[in-house]
Amino acid sequence: MANNTFHPFPRLPTELREEIWRFCLPHRVSEMDYPIDWMVYDSFGPKPKDKLPCSLISTSISNARPPLLATVCRESRRVALSSGNWSSVLEEESGSRPLEANWLAANLVTREYWQDPLRDSAHLNWTTSYEADLGYQTDGHPLDSLVWEAKLVNGSASIMLGYMSDSLIEREPFDKPITWQLQSLPESCRHEQQDLAALRLLPEWLVVVRVVVIHLDFTQAAKTGLFGLLGDKFVQVVDATLPLASQLYKLAEACESRASAVTAAQDFARMPANDMNAMVKRVALKMYFDHELPKRMRAAIMFRLCTKMCNHSTTQGERNILPRPGGTR
């Protein structure tokens, strides 16, 4: 058989077609809770909603829907339904969820969301600022609950840098070594031991240093190839050292710079990836007084695709000059 022979997709063996459909399924971030936009952008002084770069909850809602593969045809839908399912952090797991993992918060995702156990990773938006302003009502613990959710999927999880205490996020060169000797844990940090115990339950953590929103219509976003094969990876937590992080950064900057009007400009100033990793490890060490924990943590950037274009309006002419992933037009 010649290599250049074309085989129409419907004539391929069923097993091969299903494997192709599965290859199109997105690897997404499964959020336990909604991000609060004014806390993400300004934790200590809420701004008017019309002065924020994005209403982040809209990206969470888009991210919680079934993958686009479920709408292509009956065969692709069958594959999607066999790979994922509707879930909820509030549902009972046959009574097996331990008390410490039964955590509730004011911004918890209470509606059902789509989850793919083989491909998704778990994420917690909750930080110390959320706790101060929103509080939570439960006997459980946020990180124990996150670890439980992570083990329901592929064992991967991420948290916000602010979870480890906003007060410890210093603005300094974070590659400087800590010169003081670590002594026994001070009494003031005893309450952090539950956090530390939970963090030790997973071999690695991605720690989100910042959130970047990309405002781009769905068709153009899908064409970039940066949001999954079908463009339905609306929320991504990307290791800061990966080329994908730089590509998404450039796309976000291009989308905003080409806009004819911007409600609130985002700050695209970048910290070198090595400095971000050093910052994450330094904060973890200062917070938990544990030499091994920082080795499990890597800095990450959260990119959120907002197709509602809530931060700016883009003309048809502007849409066509957005850079492609390779940097060319």
Secondary structure, DSSP 8 states (H G I E B T S, - for coil): --TT----GGGS-HHHHHHHHHHTS---EEESB---HHHHH-TTS---GGGSS--THHHHHHHTS--GGGGT-HHHHHHHHHH-EEE-TTS-STT-S-GGG----TTB--S-EEE-TTT-EEEE---HHHHHHH---SSS-HHHHHHHHHHHTTS-EEEEGGGG-GGG---S-TTS---S---S--GGGGGGHHHHHHHTTSS-EEEEEEEEEEE--HHHHHHHTSS-TTS---EEEEETTSHHHHHHHHHHHHHHHT-SEESS--------HHHHHHHHHHHHHHHH--SSGGGGEEEEEEEEEETT-TTEE--HHHHTT---TTS--
